[in-house]
Amino acid sequence: TNGVAFSPDDRRLYFGDSHLKTIVTYDFDLASGAITNRRPFATIDHGLPDGSCVDTDGCLWNVQFHASRVVRYMPDGRIDRVVALPVTQPTACTFGGADLRTLYVTTARLRLKTDDLAAQPHAGGLLAIDVGAQGVEEPLFAG
C-alpha cells in the first residue's frame, strides 16, 4: 500500500499498489466512509508508485520509486507532467509553504552503493520544488 490520497472534493480515493505497479481509484463517501467502485487509474511503466498528494485542479501527484520522477496525473488518469528528480528513490510528496505552492518530496538512500550516493548527493534528503501548482490543505487526524 502506497500513495493513499483523496480528491479535493473528497469523492475519490486513490491507492497506489507497488506490487502491481498500478494506481487504482475508488468512489468515496465521506459521510459514511464507504469505499466502492474500484477501477484502474494509472499503470506505472517506470519504477513503483509510492507517495501521492493532490492539487487544487484535482490532479494526482505521484512519486515513483526507482524512477527518479514525480508524475502529475489528470483526474481522468492521463499523464499531464513528469518532473525529473536528482535521486532514484523518491518516497512521498506533499504541498507546503504559506501558499501551498511548494511540492516537498522525501527521498531514500536505501541500499545505494557508494558510487550511487556520490552521484545522488540529495538521496535521503528533502527536496522542495516549484511545480507551478497549488496543493490542498491536508486535514488533521483527530484520533
N, CA, C and O atoms as CSV, one atom per row, in Angstrom:
chain,resi,resn,atom,element,x,y,z
A,1,THR,N,N,0.841,-1.181,0.000
A,1,THR,CA,C,0.000,0.000,0.000
A,1,THR,C,C,0.880,1.237,0.000
A,1,THR,O,O,1.768,1.379,0.841
A,2,ASN,N,N,0.636,2.109,-0.926
A,2,ASN,CA,C,1.349,3.382,-1.008
A,2,ASN,C,C,0.433,4.432,-1.611
A,2,ASN,O,O,-0.539,4.117,-2.297
A,3,GLY,N,N,0.762,5.674,-1.341
A,3,GLY,CA,C,0.132,6.775,-2.040
A,3,GLY,C,C,-1.357,6.924,-1.845
A,3,GLY,O,O,-2.054,7.264,-2.801
A,4,VAL,N,N,-1.878,6.690,-0.662
A,4,VAL,CA,C,-3.300,6.923,-0.431
A,4,VAL,C,C,-3.544,8.430,-0.424
A,4,VAL,O,O,-2.886,9.173,0.305
A,5,ALA,N,N,-4.496,8.869,-1.241
A,5,ALA,CA,C,-4.835,10.291,-1.332
A,5,ALA,C,C,-6.310,10.421,-1.677
A,5,ALA,O,O,-6.921,9.495,-2.210
A,6,PHE,N,N,-6.873,11.582,-1.367
A,6,PHE,CA,C,-8.277,11.868,-1.645
A,6,PHE,C,C,-8.378,13.071,-2.568
A,6,PHE,O,O,-7.587,14.009,-2.468
A,7,SER,N,N,-9.354,13.041,-3.465
A,7,SER,CA,C,-9.581,14.182,-4.349
A,7,SER,C,C,-9.994,15.393,-3.516
A,7,SER,O,O,-10.471,15.229,-2.392
A,8,PRO,N,N,-9.819,16.613,-4.049
A,8,PRO,CA,C,-10.167,17.815,-3.283
A,8,PRO,C,C,-11.630,17.858,-2.826
A,8,PRO,O,O,-11.941,18.464,-1.801
A,9,ASP,N,N,-12.530,17.218,-3.585
A,9,ASP,CA,C,-13.941,17.203,-3.187
A,9,ASP,C,C,-14.288,16.007,-2.291
A,9,ASP,O,O,-15.454,15.810,-1.948
A,10,ASP,N,N,-13.292,15.217,-1.915
A,10,ASP,CA,C,-13.455,14.040,-1.051
A,10,ASP,C,C,-14.390,12.987,-1.634
A,10,ASP,O,O,-15.023,12.241,-0.887
A,11,ARG,N,N,-14.484,12.920,-2.956
A,11,ARG,CA,C,-15.369,11.936,-3.579
A,11,ARG,C,C,-14.621,10.775,-4.213
A,11,ARG,O,O,-15.228,9.783,-4.614
A,12,ARG,N,N,-13.271,10.902,-4.305
A,12,ARG,CA,C,-12.452,9.826,-4.866
A,12,ARG,C,C,-11.298,9.527,-3.934
A,12,ARG,O,O,-10.720,10.426,-3.323
A,13,LEU,N,N,-10.975,8.256,-3.835
A,13,LEU,CA,C,-9.814,7.808,-3.083
A,13,LEU,C,C,-8.848,7.180,-4.075
A,13,LEU,O,O,-9.252,6.391,-4.930
A,14,TYR,N,N,-7.582,7.527,-3.960
A,14,TYR,CA,C,-6.541,6.954,-4.809
A,14,TYR,C,C,-5.677,6.043,-3.948
A,14,TYR,O,O,-5.415,6.335,-2.781
A,15,PHE,N,N,-5.241,4.943,-4.537
A,15,PHE,CA,C,-4.477,3.936,-3.807
A,15,PHE,C,C,-3.388,3.405,-4.726
A,15,PHE,O,O,-3.680,2.885,-5.803
A,16,GLY,N,N,-2.138,3.535,-4.307
A,16,GLY,CA,C,-1.027,3.013,-5.090
A,16,GLY,C,C,-0.682,1.607,-4.643
A,16,GLY,O,O,-0.499,1.361,-3.450
A,17,ASP,N,N,-0.593,0.692,-5.575
A,17,ASP,CA,C,-0.217,-0.690,-5.284
A,17,ASP,C,C,1.141,-0.941,-5.929
A,17,ASP,O,O,1.234,-1.190,-7.131
A,18,SER,N,N,2.187,-0.874,-5.119
A,18,SER,CA,C,3.540,-1.026,-5.654
A,18,SER,C,C,3.761,-2.411,-6.253
A,18,SER,O,O,4.439,-2.545,-7.272
A,19,HIS,N,N,3.192,-3.444,-5.625
A,19,HIS,CA,C,3.369,-4.811,-6.128
A,19,HIS,C,C,2.814,-4.964,-7.546
A,19,HIS,O,O,3.430,-5.613,-8.391
A,20,LEU,N,N,1.657,-4.367,-7.799
A,20,LEU,CA,C,1.031,-4.465,-9.121
A,20,LEU,C,C,1.434,-3.336,-10.065
A,20,LEU,O,O,1.020,-3.320,-11.224
A,21,LYS,N,N,2.248,-2.382,-9.571
A,21,LYS,CA,C,2.700,-1.238,-10.367
A,21,LYS,C,C,1.524,-0.478,-10.970
A,21,LYS,O,O,1.511,-0.157,-12.159
A,22,THR,N,N,0.549,-0.204,-10.131
A,22,THR,CA,C,-0.653,0.479,-10.603
A,22,THR,C,C,-1.207,1.399,-9.519
A,22,THR,O,O,-0.937,1.228,-8.331
A,23,ILE,N,N,-1.983,2.370,-9.961
A,23,ILE,CA,C,-2.754,3.222,-9.053
A,23,ILE,C,C,-4.211,2.962,-9.392
A,23,ILE,O,O,-4.606,3.005,-10.557
A,24,VAL,N,N,-4.997,2.696,-8.375
A,24,VAL,CA,C,-6.431,2.498,-8.585
A,24,VAL,C,C,-7.171,3.650,-7.913
A,24,VAL,O,O,-6.617,4.362,-7.075
A,25,THR,N,N,-8.429,3.816,-8.296
A,25,THR,CA,C,-9.263,4.823,-7.663
A,25,THR,C,C,-10.588,4.180,-7.274
A,25,THR,O,O,-11.034,3.208,-7.883
A,26,TYR,N,N,-11.193,4.741,-6.260
A,26,TYR,CA,C,-12.487,4.280,-5.759
A,26,TYR,C,C,-13.404,5.493,-5.617
A,26,TYR,O,O,-12.932,6.623,-5.491
A,27,ASP,N,N,-14.701,5.257,-5.639
A,27,ASP,CA,C,-15.640,6.273,-5.204
A,27,ASP,C,C,-15.604,6.271,-3.682
A,27,ASP,O,O,-15.498,5.213,-3.061
A,28,PHE,N,N,-15.691,7.454,-3.082
A,28,PHE,CA,C,-15.593,7.573,-1.634
A,28,PHE,C,C,-16.724,8.441,-1.117
A,28,PHE,O,O,-16.978,9.518,-1.655
A,29,ASP,N,N,-17.400,7.981,-0.081
A,29,ASP,CA,C,-18.463,8.737,0.568
A,29,ASP,C,C,-17.948,9.180,1.927
A,29,ASP,O,O,-17.819,8.371,2.846
A,30,LEU,N,N,-17.655,10.470,2.048
A,30,LEU,CA,C,-17.075,10.995,3.282
A,30,LEU,C,C,-17.997,10.789,4.484
A,30,LEU,O,O,-17.529,10.463,5.575
A,31,ALA,N,N,-19.292,10.976,4.294
A,31,ALA,CA,C,-20.234,10.877,5.419
A,31,ALA,C,C,-20.286,9.470,6.006
A,31,ALA,O,O,-20.306,9.304,7.225
A,32,SER,N,N,-20.308,8.462,5.144
A,32,SER,CA,C,-20.427,7.087,5.637
A,32,SER,C,C,-19.085,6.366,5.721
A,32,SER,O,O,-18.953,5.370,6.433
A,33,GLY,N,N,-18.087,6.874,4.988
A,33,GLY,CA,C,-16.799,6.201,4.912
A,33,GLY,C,C,-16.780,5.064,3.902
A,33,GLY,O,O,-15.794,4.332,3.816
A,34,ALA,N,N,-17.865,4.902,3.128
A,34,ALA,CA,C,-17.957,3.812,2.156
A,34,ALA,C,C,-16.983,4.019,1.000
A,34,ALA,O,O,-16.857,5.118,0.460
A,35,ILE,N,N,-16.301,2.940,0.636
A,35,ILE,CA,C,-15.364,2.915,-0.484
A,35,ILE,C,C,-15.894,1.889,-1.470
A,35,ILE,O,O,-15.999,0.708,-1.140
A,36,THR,N,N,-16.232,2.334,-2.689
A,36,THR,CA,C,-16.842,1.446,-3.676
A,36,THR,C,C,-16.266,1.698,-5.067
A,36,THR,O,O,-15.523,2.655,-5.284
A,37,ASN,N,N,-16.623,0.823,-5.998
A,37,ASN,CA,C,-16.343,1.002,-7.418
A,37,ASN,C,C,-14.849,1.094,-7.732
A,37,ASN,O,O,-14.394,2.070,-8.328
A,38,ARG,N,N,-14.097,0.083,-7.332
A,38,ARG,CA,C,-12.661,0.035,-7.640
A,38,ARG,C,C,-12.466,-0.019,-9.153
A,38,ARG,O,O,-13.139,-0.773,-9.855
A,39,ARG,N,N,-11.523,0.802,-9.642
A,39,ARG,CA,C,-11.212,0.796,-11.061
A,39,ARG,C,C,-9.771,1.261,-11.263
A,39,ARG,O,O,-9.235,1.991,-10.431
A,40,PRO,N,N,-9.144,0.843,-12.362
A,40,PRO,CA,C,-7.769,1.274,-12.635
A,40,PRO,C,C,-7.720,2.780,-12.887
A,40,PRO,O,O,-8.627,3.350,-13.495
A,41,PHE,N,N,-6.662,3.408,-12.415
A,41,PHE,CA,C,-6.442,4.829,-12.669
A,41,PHE,C,C,-5.213,5.028,-13.549
A,41,PHE,O,O,-5.276,5.752,-14.542
A,42,ALA,N,N,-4.098,4.394,-13.197
A,42,ALA,CA,C,-2.865,4.530,-13.978
A,42,ALA,C,C,-1.993,3.300,-13.787
A,42,ALA,O,O,-1.936,2.725,-12.700
A,43,THR,N,N,-1.319,2.907,-14.852
A,43,THR,CA,C,-0.326,1.840,-14.789
A,43,THR,C,C,1.045,2.491,-14.829
A,43,THR,O,O,1.290,3.384,-15.640
A,44,ILE,N,N,1.930,2.051,-13.966
A,44,ILE,CA,C,3.256,2.662,-13.856
A,44,ILE,C,C,4.249,1.892,-14.725
A,44,ILE,O,O,4.476,0.702,-14.507
A,45,ASP,N,N,4.841,2.577,-15.714
A,45,ASP,CA,C,5.795,1.948,-16.626
A,45,ASP,C,C,7.204,1.915,-16.055
A,45,ASP,O,O,7.962,0.980,-16.316
A,46,HIS,N,N,7.556,2.930,-15.280
A,46,HIS,CA,C,8.911,3.075,-14.764
A,46,HIS,C,C,8.848,3.137,-13.243
A,46,HIS,O,O,8.120,3.959,-12.686
A,47,GLY,N,N,9.589,2.294,-12.582
A,47,GLY,CA,C,9.625,2.331,-11.129
A,47,GLY,C,C,8.341,1.820,-10.502
A,47,GLY,O,O,7.573,1.079,-11.116
A,48,LEU,N,N,8.129,2.242,-9.248
A,48,LEU,CA,C,6.984,1.802,-8.459
A,48,LEU,C,C,6.223,3.003,-7.928
A,48,LEU,O,O,6.842,3.985,-7.519
A,49,PRO,N,N,4.886,2.951,-7.925
A,49,PRO,CA,C,4.139,4.068,-7.348
A,49,PRO,C,C,4.388,4.139,-5.849
A,49,PRO,O,O,4.320,3.126,-5.153
A,50,ASP,N,N,4.674,5.325,-5.361
A,50,ASP,CA,C,4.892,5.496,-3.926
A,50,ASP,C,C,3.958,6.602,-3.462
A,50,ASP,O,O,2.786,6.597,-3.837
A,51,GLY,N,N,4.429,7.543,-2.664
A,51,GLY,CA,C,3.553,8.543,-2.065
A,51,GLY,C,C,2.856,9.444,-3.068
A,51,GLY,O,O,3.367,9.706,-4.157
A,52,SER,N,N,1.661,9.920,-2.672
A,52,SER,CA,C,0.847,10.775,-3.538
A,52,SER,C,C,0.235,11.932,-2.765
A,52,SER,O,O,0.136,11.907,-1.538
A,53,CYS,N,N,-0.172,12.943,-3.517
A,53,CYS,CA,C,-0.967,14.050,-2.988
A,53,CYS,C,C,-1.756,14.636,-4.151
A,53,CYS,O,O,-1.540,14.260,-5.303
A,54,VAL,N,N,-2.664,15.550,-3.853
A,54,VAL,CA,C,-3.482,16.162,-4.905
A,54,VAL,C,C,-3.301,17.673,-4.900
A,54,VAL,O,O,-2.859,18.261,-3.913
A,55,ASP,N,N,-3.653,18.288,-6.029
A,55,ASP,CA,C,-3.592,19.747,-6.112
A,55,ASP,C,C,-4.996,20.318,-6.294
A,55,ASP,O,O,-5.969,19.571,-6.394
A,56,THR,N,N,-5.093,21.633,-6.335
A,56,THR,CA,C,-6.397,22.298,-6.405
A,56,THR,C,C,-7.123,22.047,-7.725
A,56,THR,O,O,-8.334,22.252,-7.810
A,57,ASP,N,N,-6.404,21.608,-8.747
A,57,ASP,CA,C,-7.032,21.274,-10.023
A,57,ASP,C,C,-7.597,19.859,-10.024
A,57,ASP,O,O,-8.164,19.417,-11.023
A,58,GLY,N,N,-7.445,19.145,-8.907
A,58,GLY,CA,C,-7.922,17.771,-8.823
A,58,GLY,C,C,-6.966,16.762,-9.421
A,58,GLY,O,O,-7.337,15.609,-9.639
A,59,CYS,N,N,-5.737,17.183,-9.691
A,59,CYS,CA,C,-4.736,16.276,-10.257
A,59,CYS,C,C,-3.998,15.543,-9.143
A,59,CYS,O,O,-3.801,16.076,-8.051
A,60,LEU,N,N,-3.595,14.314,-9.439
A,60,LEU,CA,C,-2.854,13.483,-8.504
A,60,LEU,C,C,-1.372,13.563,-8.840
A,60,LEU,O,O,-0.980,13.380,-9.993
A,61,TRP,N,N,-0.551,13.836,-7.832
A,61,TRP,CA,C,0.903,13.817,-7.964
A,61,TRP,C,C,1.393,12.534,-7.312
A,61,TRP,O,O,1.028,12.237,-6.175
A,62,ASN,N,N,2.226,11.763,-8.030
A,62,ASN,CA,C,2.734,10.501,-7.502
A,62,ASN,C,C,4.231,10.412,-7.733
A,62,ASN,O,O,4.707,10.578,-8.856
A,63,VAL,N,N,4.978,10.147,-6.653
A,63,VAL,CA,C,6.418,9.914,-6.806
A,63,VAL,C,C,6.622,8.450,-7.166
A,63,VAL,O,O,5.889,7.572,-6.712
A,64,GLN,N,N,7.632,8.207,-7.990
A,64,GLN,CA,C,7.846,6.850,-8.466
A,64,GLN,C,C,9.246,6.375,-8.097
A,64,GLN,O,O,10.253,6.795,-8.667
A,65,PHE,N,N,9.256,5.478,-7.115
A,65,PHE,CA,C,10.469,4.898,-6.534
A,65,PHE,C,C,11.228,4.128,-7.614
A,65,PHE,O,O,10.626,3.385,-8.391
A,66,HIS,N,N,12.531,4.304,-7.661
A,66,HIS,CA,C,13.429,3.716,-8.662
A,66,HIS,C,C,13.236,4.321,-10.047
A,66,HIS,O,O,13.723,3.761,-11.029
A,67,ALA,N,N,12.541,5.445,-10.152
A,67,ALA,CA,C,12.323,6.053,-11.465
A,67,ALA,C,C,12.753,7.517,-11.531
A,67,ALA,O,O,12.669,8.133,-12.594
A,68,SER,N,N,13.212,8.081,-10.419
A,68,SER,CA,C,13.731,9.456,-10.414
A,68,SER,C,C,12.726,10.483,-10.910
A,68,SER,O,O,13.081,11.406,-11.643
A,69,ARG,N,N,11.452,10.317,-10.503
A,69,ARG,CA,C,10.473,11.268,-11.018
A,69,ARG,C,C,9.224,11.363,-10.136
A,69,ARG,O,O,8.924,10.495,-9.316
A,70,VAL,N,N,8.521,12.470,-10.359
A,70,VAL,CA,C,7.180,12.652,-9.815
A,70,VAL,C,C,6.286,12.953,-11.017
A,70,VAL,O,O,6.650,13.732,-11.898
A,71,VAL,N,N,5.117,12.329,-11.038
A,71,VAL,CA,C,4.219,12.433,-12.187
A,71,VAL,C,C,2.910,13.078,-11.745
A,71,VAL,O,O,2.350,12.731,-10.705
A,72,ARG,N,N,2.438,14.016,-12.549
A,72,ARG,CA,C,1.130,14.640,-12.308
A,72,ARG,C,C,0.121,14.007,-13.260
A,72,ARG,O,O,0.282,14.061,-14.479
A,73,TYR,N,N,-0.921,13.407,-12.688
A,73,TYR,CA,C,-1.980,12.771,-13.459
A,73,TYR,C,C,-3.226,13.646,-13.435
A,73,TYR,O,O,-3.598,14.174,-12.387
A,74,MET,N,N,-3.860,13.797,-14.569
A,74,MET,CA,C,-5.142,14.486,-14.669
A,74,MET,C,C,-6.205,13.622,-13.979
A,74,MET,O,O,-5.971,12.433,-13.766
A,75,PRO,N,N,-7.357,14.186,-13.628
A,75,PRO,CA,C,-8.390,13.393,-12.961
A,75,PRO,C,C,-8.858,12.166,-13.755
A,75,PRO,O,O,-9.408,11.229,-13.176
A,76,ASP,N,N,-8.644,12.166,-15.072
A,76,ASP,CA,C,-9.032,11.000,-15.876
A,76,ASP,C,C,-7.899,9.982,-16.026
A,76,ASP,O,O,-8.048,8.995,-16.747
A,77,GLY,N,N,-6.766,10.213,-15.348
A,77,GLY,CA,C,-5.658,9.262,-15.369
A,77,GLY,C,C,-4.590,9.541,-16.408
A,77,GLY,O,O,-3.565,8.859,-16.424
A,78,ARG,N,N,-4.794,10.519,-17.273
A,78,ARG,CA,C,-3.768,10.857,-18.271
A,78,ARG,C,C,-2.595,11.550,-17.590
A,78,ARG,O,O,-2.780,12.325,-16.652
A,79,ILE,N,N,-1.386,11.266,-18.068
A,79,ILE,CA,C,-0.199,11.951,-17.568
A,79,ILE,C,C,-0.198,13.370,-18.114
A,79,ILE,O,O,-0.293,13.586,-19.322
A,80,ASP,N,N,-0.088,14.334,-17.203
A,80,ASP,CA,C,-0.042,15.743,-17.582
A,80,ASP,C,C,1.394,16.252,-17.596
A,80,ASP,O,O,1.768,17.064,-18.442
A,81,ARG,N,N,2.192,15.768,-16.652
A,81,ARG,CA,C,3.535,16.317,-16.484
A,81,ARG,C,C,4.411,15.292,-15.765
A,81,ARG,O,O,3.947,14.558,-14.892
A,82,VAL,N,N,5.681,15.260,-16.150
A,82,VAL,CA,C,6.675,14.434,-15.465
A,82,VAL,C,C,7.795,15.359,-15.030
A,82,VAL,O,O,8.376,16.072,-15.847
A,83,VAL,N,N,8.096,15.345,-13.746
A,83,VAL,CA,C,9.176,16.175,-13.199
A,83,VAL,C,C,10.329,15.254,-12.827
A,83,VAL,O,O,10.192,14.389,-11.962
A,84,ALA,N,N,11.475,15.450,-13.492
A,84,ALA,CA,C,12.662,14.651,-13.194
A,84,ALA,C,C,13.236,15.061,-11.842
A,84,ALA,O,O,13.243,16.239,-11.486
A,85,LEU,N,N,13.714,14.072,-11.100
A,85,LEU,CA,C,14.306,14.312,-9.787
A,85,LEU,C,C,15.769,13.875,-9.780
A,85,LEU,O,O,16.146,12.984,-10.541
A,86,PRO,N,N,16.598,14.488,-8.933
A,86,PRO,CA,C,18.021,14.150,-8.903
A,86,PRO,C,C,18.343,12.934,-8.032
A,86,PRO,O,O,19.492,12.738,-7.637
A,87,VAL,N,N,17.336,12.123,-7.736
A,87,VAL,CA,C,17.505,10.924,-6.908
A,87,VAL,C,C,16.699,9.786,-7.517
A,87,VAL,O,O,15.711,10.032,-8.210
A,88,THR,N,N,17.101,8.554,-7.271
A,88,THR,CA,C,16.381,7.405,-7.824
A,88,THR,C,C,15.260,6.916,-6.923
A,88,THR,O,O,14.387,6.170,-7.366
A,89,GLN,N,N,15.277,7.340,-5.633
A,89,GLN,CA,C,14.329,6.778,-4.684
A,89,GLN,C,C,13.460,7.842,-3.991
A,89,GLN,O,O,13.582,8.037,-2.782
A,90,PRO,N,N,12.591,8.527,-4.736
A,90,PRO,CA,C,11.641,9.417,-4.060
A,90,PRO,C,C,10.610,8.554,-3.338
A,90,PRO,O,O,10.256,7.475,-3.813
A,91,THR,N,N,10.130,9.031,-2.190
A,91,THR,CA,C,9.233,8.194,-1.383
A,91,THR,C,C,7.855,8.789,-1.124
A,91,THR,O,O,6.880,8.042,-1.044
A,92,ALA,N,N,7.742,10.093,-0.991
A,92,ALA,CA,C,6.452,10.713,-0.697
A,92,ALA,C,C,6.482,12.164,-1.143
A,92,ALA,O,O,7.546,12.750,-1.345
A,93,CYS,N,N,5.284,12.735,-1.292
A,93,CYS,CA,C,5.211,14.145,-1.671
A,93,CYS,C,C,4.004,14.792,-1.005
A,93,CYS,O,O,3.002,14.141,-0.711
A,94,THR,N,N,4.134,16.087,-0.779
A,94,THR,CA,C,3.040,16.889,-0.258
A,94,THR,C,C,3.316,18.343,-0.580
A,94,THR,O,O,4.471,18.745,-0.726
A,95,PHE,N,N,2.269,19.125,-0.689
A,95,PHE,CA,C,2.437,20.556,-0.912
A,95,PHE,C,C,2.548,21.262,0.430
A,95,PHE,O,O,1.894,20.882,1.400
A,96,GLY,N,N,3.380,22.289,0.474
A,96,GLY,CA,C,3.558,23.048,1.701
A,96,GLY,C,C,3.936,24.482,1.403
A,96,GLY,O,O,3.863,24.949,0.266
A,97,GLY,N,N,4.339,25.161,2.448
A,97,GLY,CA,C,4.625,26.579,2.355
A,97,GLY,C,C,3.368,27.368,2.654
A,97,GLY,O,O,2.273,26.808,2.696
A,98,ALA,N,N,3.518,28.658,2.859
A,98,ALA,CA,C,2.395,29.517,3.244
A,98,ALA,C,C,1.249,29.473,2.242
A,98,ALA,O,O,0.085,29.585,2.628
A,99,ASP,N,N,1.568,29.310,0.950
A,99,ASP,CA,C,0.539,29.311,-0.087
A,99,ASP,C,C,0.334,27.924,-0.709
A,99,ASP,O,O,-0.374,27.796,-1.708
A,100,LEU,N,N,0.943,26.893,-0.131
A,100,LEU,CA,C,0.840,25.513,-0.628
A,100,LEU,C,C,1.281,25.385,-2.084
A,100,LEU,O,O,0.705,24.609,-2.846
A,101,ARG,N,N,2.305,26.148,-2.467
A,101,ARG,CA,C,2.792,26.118,-3.847
A,101,ARG,C,C,4.171,25.477,-3.987
A,101,ARG,O,O,4.766,25.509,-5.064
A,102,THR,N,N,4.675,24.900,-2.909
A,102,THR,CA,C,5.946,24.179,-2.972
A,102,THR,C,C,5.658,22.700,-2.798
A,102,THR,O,O,5.021,22.301,-1.824
A,103,LEU,N,N,6.127,21.875,-3.744
A,103,LEU,CA,C,5.979,20.431,-3.613
A,103,LEU,C,C,7.217,19.904,-2.888
A,103,LEU,O,O,8.341,20.024,-3.375
A,104,TYR,N,N,6.985,19.324,-1.725
A,104,TYR,CA,C,8.063,18.714,-0.954
A,104,TYR,C,C,8.086,17.225,-1.249
A,104,TYR,O,O,7.050,16.560,-1.234
A,105,VAL,N,N,9.283,16.706,-1.519
A,105,VAL,CA,C,9.457,15.293,-1.849
A,105,VAL,C,C,10.504,14.700,-0.908
A,105,VAL,O,O,11.644,15.162,-0.860
A,106,THR,N,N,10.101,13.672,-0.161
A,106,THR,CA,C,11.062,12.948,0.668
A,106,THR,C,C,11.747,11.900,-0.204
A,106,THR,O,O,11.173,11.408,-1.175
A,107,THR,N,N,12.983,11.569,0.162
A,107,THR,CA,C,13.757,10.616,-0.629
A,107,THR,C,C,14.455,9.621,0.297
A,107,THR,O,O,14.619,9.867,1.492
A,108,ALA,N,N,14.857,8.503,-0.280
A,108,ALA,CA,C,15.546,7.458,0.478
A,108,ALA,C,C,16.942,7.232,-0.089
A,108,ALA,O,O,17.261,7.669,-1.195
A,109,ARG,N,N,17.757,6.548,0.683
A,109,ARG,CA,C,19.080,6.134,0.216
A,109,ARG,C,C,19.276,4.646,0.456
A,109,ARG,O,O,20.396,4.166,0.627
A,110,LEU,N,N,18.158,3.930,0.465
A,110,LEU,CA,C,18.100,2.509,0.752
A,110,LEU,C,C,18.973,1.698,-0.195
A,110,LEU,O,O,18.768,1.702,-1.409
A,111,ARG,N,N,19.943,1.008,0.376
A,111,ARG,CA,C,20.828,0.093,-0.364
A,111,ARG,C,C,21.603,0.743,-1.512
A,111,ARG,O,O,22.060,0.040,-2.413
A,112,LEU,N,N,21.759,2.053,-1.498
A,112,LEU,CA,C,22.559,2.696,-2.537
A,112,LEU,C,C,24.041,2.463,-2.242
A,112,LEU,O,O,24.491,2.590,-1.104
A,113,LYS,N,N,24.770,2.127,-3.267
A,113,LYS,CA,C,26.207,1.899,-3.133
A,113,LYS,C,C,26.933,3.243,-3.070
A,113,LYS,O,O,26.347,4.285,-3.364
A,114,THR,N,N,28.191,3.213,-2.691
A,114,THR,CA,C,28.996,4.425,-2.531
A,114,THR,C,C,28.991,5.272,-3.804
A,114,THR,O,O,28.849,6.492,-3.729
A,115,ASP,N,N,29.142,4.644,-4.964
A,115,ASP,CA,C,29.134,5.387,-6.229
A,115,ASP,C,C,27.783,6.044,-6.487
A,115,ASP,O,O,27.715,7.175,-6.967
A,116,ASP,N,N,26.705,5.324,-6.164
A,116,ASP,CA,C,25.363,5.872,-6.334
A,116,ASP,C,C,25.164,7.078,-5.422
A,116,ASP,O,O,24.609,8.095,-5.838
A,117,LEU,N,N,25.616,6.960,-4.187
A,117,LEU,CA,C,25.477,8.069,-3.238
A,117,LEU,C,C,26.273,9.289,-3.693
A,117,LEU,O,O,25.828,10.424,-3.521
A,118,ALA,N,N,27.434,9.058,-4.266
A,118,ALA,CA,C,28.236,10.171,-4.775
A,118,ALA,C,C,27.526,10.872,-5.933
A,118,ALA,O,O,27.607,12.092,-6.070
A,119,ALA,N,N,26.830,10.093,-6.763
A,119,ALA,CA,C,26.110,10.661,-7.904
A,119,ALA,C,C,24.781,11.283,-7.494
A,119,ALA,O,O,24.206,12.074,-8.242
A,120,GLN,N,N,24.288,10.927,-6.297
A,120,GLN,CA,C,22.995,11.419,-5.815
A,120,GLN,C,C,23.158,12.038,-4.424
A,120,GLN,O,O,22.684,11.469,-3.440
A,121,PRO,N,N,23.815,13.185,-4.330
A,121,PRO,CA,C,24.075,13.769,-3.016
A,121,PRO,C,C,22.805,14.151,-2.243
A,121,PRO,O,O,22.862,14.350,-1.029
A,122,HIS,N,N,21.660,14.255,-2.934
A,122,HIS,CA,C,20.412,14.606,-2.250
A,122,HIS,C,C,19.624,13.389,-1.786
A,122,HIS,O,O,18.571,13.531,-1.164
A,123,ALA,N,N,20.127,12.193,-2.086
A,123,ALA,CA,C,19.439,10.971,-1.654
A,123,ALA,C,C,19.349,10.950,-0.131
A,123,ALA,O,O,20.330,11.207,0.567
A,124,GLY,N,N,18.170,10.644,0.364
A,124,GLY,CA,C,17.939,10.641,1.808
A,124,GLY,C,C,17.523,11.996,2.341
A,124,GLY,O,O,17.321,12.156,3.544
A,125,GLY,N,N,17.393,12.975,1.454
A,125,GLY,CA,C,17.051,14.333,1.868
A,125,GLY,C,C,15.631,14.713,1.487
A,125,GLY,O,O,14.846,13.885,1.024
A,126,LEU,N,N,15.329,15.970,1.690
A,126,LEU,CA,C,14.023,16.542,1.368
A,126,LEU,C,C,14.203,17.535,0.230
A,126,LEU,O,O,15.015,18.454,0.331
A,127,LEU,N,N,13.449,17.355,-0.858
A,127,LEU,CA,C,13.501,18.261,-1.997
A,127,LEU,C,C,12.329,19.229,-1.926
A,127,LEU,O,O,11.231,18.844,-1.524
A,128,ALA,N,N,12.547,20.470,-2.310
A,128,ALA,CA,C,11.491,21.487,-2.382
A,128,ALA,C,C,11.458,21.988,-3.820
A,128,ALA,O,O,12.450,22.517,-4.321
A,129,ILE,N,N,10.307,21.818,-4.488
A,129,ILE,CA,C,10.218,22.079,-5.918
A,129,ILE,C,C,9.035,22.995,-6.229
A,129,ILE,O,O,7.933,22.805,-5.713
A,130,ASP,N,N,9.282,23.983,-7.077
A,130,ASP,CA,C,8.198,24.816,-7.591
A,130,ASP,C,C,7.697,24.131,-8.859
A,130,ASP,O,O,8.385,24.136,-9.880
A,131,VAL,N,N,6.510,23.546,-8.798
A,131,VAL,CA,C,5.969,22.807,-9.936
A,131,VAL,C,C,4.846,23.570,-10.646
A,131,VAL,O,O,4.226,23.046,-11.571
A,132,GLY,N,N,4.587,24.804,-10.211
A,132,GLY,CA,C,3.569,25.608,-10.859
A,132,GLY,C,C,2.149,25.165,-10.559
A,132,GLY,O,O,1.241,25.388,-11.360
A,133,ALA,N,N,1.957,24.545,-9.418
A,133,ALA,CA,C,0.619,24.105,-8.999
A,133,ALA,C,C,0.454,24.432,-7.522
A,133,ALA,O,O,1.422,24.714,-6.816
A,134,GLN,N,N,-0.792,24.388,-7.074
A,134,GLN,CA,C,-1.082,24.650,-5.662
A,134,GLN,C,C,-1.764,23.426,-5.060
A,134,GLN,O,O,-2.702,22.871,-5.633
A,135,GLY,N,N,-1.276,23.025,-3.902
A,135,GLY,CA,C,-1.851,21.877,-3.220
A,135,GLY,C,C,-3.066,22.248,-2.395
A,135,GLY,O,O,-3.403,23.423,-2.245
A,136,VAL,N,N,-3.713,21.233,-1.865
A,136,VAL,CA,C,-4.840,21.445,-0.962
A,136,VAL,C,C,-4.370,21.122,0.450
A,136,VAL,O,O,-3.507,20.268,0.654
A,137,GLU,N,N,-4.939,21.805,1.399
A,137,GLU,CA,C,-4.564,21.596,2.784
A,137,GLU,C,C,-5.003,20.207,3.215
A,137,GLU,O,O,-6.148,19.809,2.995
A,138,GLU,N,N,-4.093,19.483,3.823
A,138,GLU,CA,C,-4.399,18.133,4.301
A,138,GLU,C,C,-5.156,18.243,5.628
A,138,GLU,O,O,-4.770,19.023,6.499
A,139,PRO,N,N,-6.225,17.472,5.782
A,139,PRO,CA,C,-6.953,17.530,7.062
A,139,PRO,C,C,-6.122,16.917,8.187
A,139,PRO,O,O,-5.366,15.970,7.968
A,140,LEU,N,N,-6.267,17.457,9.374
A,140,LEU,CA,C,-5.588,16.897,10.534
A,140,LEU,C,C,-6.318,15.639,10.977
A,140,LEU,O,O,-7.539,15.537,10.857
A,141,PHE,N,N,-5.557,14.688,11.488
A,141,PHE,CA,C,-6.149,13.458,12.006
A,141,PHE,C,C,-6.575,13.714,13.437
A,141,PHE,O,O,-5.772,14.152,14.261
A,142,ALA,N,N,-7.809,13.449,13.727
A,142,ALA,CA,C,-8.330,13.674,15.082
A,142,ALA,C,C,-8.650,12.321,15.698
A,142,ALA,O,O,-9.795,11.870,15.669
A,143,GLY,N,N,-7.628,11.673,16.259
A,143,GLY,CA,C,-7.809,10.309,16.749
A,143,GLY,C,C,-8.138,10.215,18.196
A,143,GLY,O,O,-8.313,9.114,18.718
